[in-house]
Amino acid sequence: MSAPTATSPRRGTAAQLLALLVLLAAAAWCALSLGTPYVPLHRLLGGDEITRIVVTELRVPRLVLALLAGACLGAAGLVLQEALRNPLAVPEMLGVSSGAALGVAAPLVLAVAVPAAVQPLLAIGGAALGGGLTLLAAGLGRSPSAVLLTGAAVAAALQAALLVLMVMADQLDLQLIYRYLLGSLSARTWHDVTGLWPWLLVAVPALVLCAPVLAVLRLGDDDAEALGVRVRRARFTALAVTVVLIAPVTAVCGPVAWVGFLAPQLARRLNPRADAVRWLPWSAAWGAAVVAVADVPARLALAPVETPAGAWTALLGVPAGVALLRRAR
């Protein structure tokens, strides 16, 4: 009886890896081949000049950006949920995403010319503002439940500020802001992809160092303190890592909702015996898969008109997330 029990985690990991690879392969084929013009598989690496430009300059960077953005959002969601020991602790409910969106949208409404290289800094400033207000109002992270409830209030206040800005905007800016706030990968190029790399170079080492601490925080504040973890400092660090992950993605794609909630749920559900160290890469991988899959109907469902990818992540994420939580209970 001991042999099947020992091998079952390996089988679960293999099944999860196979499901991810199949899902990513299907999403990649749809992203690169389907659309106008249709590009068969055997012409993806060849074909005429127009086909080469469509694939290499339009579709490939969009797919790469979807994978990177989804991985960042999935990892950020797991960091917040583990730091606060609550599966509902997502960036959308802590003021981080709303603050980042406010930092990017405000210059557009106020007609302030901002270079593209500065937009991630504005997003990071807005995300840090939202997260900082949440922690300050919640007593500097003293209670995870207080942080979550306060974050929902801060997020609502920042969204109200966004609505005020939208009232002030003219019709053209209003359409741009509305599409941006729903999260869109439309018309993204290699320039947008390369803009994420400097932030990833900072975030990835921080995630590697942060994951073991998150596994200890899961034991509870008292036990974590007994093991030598400074709980409040660890929560500050988790929020800082989340800001670095989410803000550049929000600056480029807008706030793509529900990915930070759904990806960690999938990682835990399919590997329930693991801890934060092992869940982190799976959560990033599932986040990449969710955004890549959601961008396919966003690009093709109402072609030639594109819909925001964030709308599709919400449509896919809400019922799937509710089902996962009900099965977990």
BELUR-V142554 format. One record per residue. N is the residue number from 1. RES is the residue in one small letter. SS is DSSP state (@ for helix, = for strand, . for the rest). PSI is psi in degrees with one decimal (NA if undefined). Layout:
# BELUR-V142554
N|RES|SS|PSI + N|RES|SS|PSI
This chain:
# BELUR-V142554
1|m|.|-22.6 + 2|s|@|-29.6 + 3|a|@|-47.7 + 4|p|@|-36.9 + 5|t|@|-36.3 + 6|a|@|-32.3 + 7|t|@|-13.8 + 8|s|@|-40.4 + 9|p|@|-37.0 + 10|r|@|-39.7 + 11|r|@|-40.7 + 12|g|@|-40.2 + 13|t|@|-41.8 + 14|a|@|-41.0 + 15|a|@|-39.5 + 16|q|@|-41.7 + 17|l|@|-41.4 + 18|l|@|-43.5 + 19|a|@|-41.3 + 20|l|@|-44.9 + 21|l|@|-41.6 + 22|v|@|-43.5 + 23|l|@|-44.1 + 24|l|@|-38.6 + 25|a|@|-42.8 + 26|a|@|-42.7 + 27|a|@|-38.5 + 28|a|@|-40.9 + 29|w|@|-44.5 + 30|c|@|-40.7 + 31|a|@|-35.7 + 32|l|@|-29.7 + 33|s|@|-41.8 + 34|l|.|152.8 + 35|g|.|-168.9 + 36|t|.|111.4 + 37|p|.|156.9 + 38|y|.|133.1 + 39|v|.|110.1 + 40|p|.|161.9 + 41|l|@|-40.5 + 42|h|@|-8.3 + 43|r|@|4.8 + 44|l|.|-34.1 + 45|l|.|3.5 + 46|g|.|-137.2 + 47|g|.|-174.7 + 48|d|.|-177.1 + 49|e|@|-40.7 + 50|i|@|-43.6 + 51|t|@|-41.7 + 52|r|@|-41.1 + 53|i|@|-43.2 + 54|v|@|-42.9 + 55|v|@|-52.3 + 56|t|@|-28.9 + 57|e|@|-16.3 + 58|l|@|-53.4 + 59|r|@|-41.0 + 60|v|@|-48.5 + 61|p|@|-33.4 + 62|r|@|-41.2 + 63|l|@|-44.6 + 64|v|@|-41.5 + 65|l|@|-39.4 + 66|a|@|-41.8 + 67|l|@|-44.9 + 68|l|@|-45.5 + 69|a|@|-44.5 + 70|g|@|-39.8 + 71|a|@|-42.9 + 72|c|@|-44.4 + 73|l|@|-40.1 + 74|g|@|-43.7 + 75|a|@|-40.8 + 76|a|@|-40.3 + 77|g|@|-41.5 + 78|l|@|-40.6 + 79|v|@|-46.5 + 80|l|@|-43.2 + 81|q|@|-38.1 + 82|e|@|-38.1 + 83|a|@|-34.3 + 84|l|@|-0.6 + 85|r|.|44.6 + 86|n|.|123.2 + 87|p|.|-10.3 + 88|l|.|1.1 + 89|a|.|88.8 + 90|v|.|158.3 + 91|p|@|-32.2 + 92|e|@|-22.8 + 93|m|@|3.3 + 94|l|.|9.1 + 95|g|.|-1.8 + 96|v|@|-52.1 + 97|s|@|-42.3 + 98|s|@|-40.1 + 99|g|@|-41.1 + 100|a|@|-42.5 + 101|a|@|-38.6 + 102|l|@|-39.7 + 103|g|@|-32.0 + 104|v|@|-37.4 + 105|a|@|-30.5 + 106|a|@|-48.2 + 107|p|@|-32.9 + 108|l|@|-43.0 + 109|v|@|-38.4 + 110|l|.|6.0 + 111|a|.|42.3 + 112|v|.|121.1 + 113|a|.|118.6 + 114|v|.|125.7 + 115|p|.|151.8 + 116|a|@|-31.5 + 117|a|@|-19.6 + 118|v|@|-19.4 + 119|q|@|-42.7 + 120|p|@|-34.6 + 121|l|@|-39.8 + 122|l|@|-39.5 + 123|a|@|-41.5 + 124|i|@|-40.8 + 125|g|@|-43.6 + 126|g|@|-40.8 + 127|a|@|-41.4 + 128|a|@|-36.3 + 129|l|@|-48.9 + 130|g|@|-46.8 + 131|g|@|-38.9 + 132|g|@|-42.6 + 133|l|@|-38.6 + 134|t|@|-47.9 + 135|l|@|-40.1 + 136|l|@|-44.7 + 137|a|@|-24.7 + 138|a|.|16.0 + 139|g|.|38.2 + 140|l|.|40.6 + 141|g|.|23.5 + 142|r|.|-34.9 + 143|s|.|127.4 + 144|p|@|-40.7 + 145|s|@|-36.1 + 146|a|@|-38.2 + 147|v|@|-42.4 + 148|l|@|-46.2 + 149|l|@|-41.5 + 150|t|@|-37.9 + 151|g|@|-37.5 + 152|a|@|-39.6 + 153|a|@|-42.0 + 154|v|@|-41.2 + 155|a|@|-40.2 + 156|a|@|-39.3 + 157|a|@|-41.9 + 158|l|@|-36.8 + 159|q|@|-34.3 + 160|a|@|-38.9 + 161|a|@|-37.4 + 162|l|@|-39.7 + 163|l|@|-38.2 + 164|v|@|-42.4 + 165|l|@|-38.7 + 166|m|@|-33.0 + 167|v|@|-35.0 + 168|m|@|-18.2 + 169|a|.|153.1 + 170|d|.|179.2 + 171|q|@|-42.5 + 172|l|@|-46.8 + 173|d|@|-33.6 + 174|l|@|-41.6 + 175|q|@|-41.4 + 176|l|@|-44.2 + 177|i|@|-41.1 + 178|y|@|-45.1 + 179|r|@|-38.5 + 180|y|@|-41.8 + 181|l|@|-20.6 + 182|l|.|-9.3 + 183|g|.|110.4 + 184|s|.|143.9 + 185|l|.|11.9 + 186|s|.|139.5 + 187|a|.|29.8 + 188|r|.|145.4 + 189|t|.|-176.2 + 190|w|@|-27.0 + 191|h|@|-39.0 + 192|d|@|-36.4 + 193|v|@|-47.4 + 194|t|@|-23.8 + 195|g|@|-17.7 + 196|l|@|-22.7 + 197|w|@|-44.2 + 198|p|@|-36.4 + 199|w|@|-33.7 + 200|l|@|-34.4 + 201|l|@|-26.8 + 202|v|@|-40.5 + 203|a|@|-38.9 + 204|v|@|-49.2 + 205|p|@|-36.1 + 206|a|@|-38.0 + 207|l|@|-41.5 + 208|v|@|-40.1 + 209|l|@|-27.9 + 210|c|@|-30.2 + 211|a|@|-46.1 + 212|p|@|-34.8 + 213|v|@|-38.0 + 214|l|@|-36.5 + 215|a|@|-34.0 + 216|v|@|-39.5 + 217|l|@|-26.6 + 218|r|.|-21.5 + 219|l|.|-17.6 + 220|g|.|156.5 + 221|d|@|-43.6 + 222|d|@|-45.6 + 223|d|@|-38.3 + 224|a|@|-42.1 + 225|e|@|-39.9 + 226|a|@|-28.9 + 227|l|.|4.4 + 228|g|.|10.3 + 229|v|.|128.7 + 230|r|.|103.2 + 231|v|@|-46.9 + 232|r|@|-40.6 + 233|r|@|-37.7 + 234|a|@|-38.0 + 235|r|@|-39.3 + 236|f|@|-44.0 + 237|t|@|-41.7 + 238|a|@|-41.6 + 239|l|@|-39.4 + 240|a|@|-41.8 + 241|v|@|-39.9 + 242|t|@|-41.8 + 243|v|@|-44.8 + 244|v|@|-31.1 + 245|l|@|-42.2 + 246|i|@|-41.4 + 247|a|@|-47.8 + 248|p|@|-36.5 + 249|v|@|-42.2 + 250|t|@|-36.2 + 251|a|@|-33.9 + 252|v|@|-44.9 + 253|c|@|-14.6 + 254|g|.|173.8 + 255|p|.|98.1 + 256|v|.|110.1 + 257|a|.|156.9 + 258|w|.|-7.0 + 259|v|@|-42.4 + 260|g|@|-14.4 + 261|f|@|-45.2 + 262|l|@|-42.8 + 263|a|@|-48.2 + 264|p|@|-33.5 + 265|q|@|-42.0 + 266|l|@|-42.2 + 267|a|@|-42.5 + 268|r|@|-40.7 + 269|r|@|-38.5 + 270|l|@|-8.7 + 271|n|.|66.0 + 272|p|.|-19.4 + 273|r|.|-1.0 + 274|a|.|-175.0 + 275|d|.|-171.0 + 276|a|@|-31.8 + 277|v|@|-41.6 + 278|r|@|-29.0 + 279|w|@|-28.8 + 280|l|@|-52.6 + 281|p|@|-33.8 + 282|w|@|-39.0 + 283|s|@|-41.2 + 284|a|@|-41.5 + 285|a|@|-42.5 + 286|w|@|-35.6 + 287|g|@|-43.2 + 288|a|@|-41.8 + 289|a|@|-40.3 + 290|v|@|-46.4 + 291|v|@|-40.5 + 292|a|@|-40.4 + 293|v|@|-42.1 + 294|a|@|-28.0 + 295|d|@|-17.6 + 296|v|@|-55.2 + 297|p|@|-28.0 + 298|a|@|-33.7 + 299|r|@|-30.3 + 300|l|@|-22.2 + 301|a|.|-42.3 + 302|l|.|30.3 + 303|a|.|141.0 + 304|p|.|0.4 + 305|v|.|132.3 + 306|e|.|141.6 + 307|t|.|155.8 + 308|p|.|139.1 + 309|a|@|-31.6 + 310|g|@|-31.2 + 311|a|@|-37.4 + 312|w|@|-34.9 + 313|t|@|-34.5 + 314|a|@|-43.0 + 315|l|@|-37.2 + 316|l|@|-36.3 + 317|g|@|-36.6 + 318|v|@|-56.4 + 319|p|@|-37.5 + 320|a|@|-41.8 + 321|g|@|-42.7 + 322|v|@|-41.0 + 323|a|@|-40.5 + 324|l|@|-41.8 + 325|l|@|-39.2 + 326|r|@|-40.3 + 327|r|@|-34.5 + 328|a|@|-38.2 + 329|r|.|NA
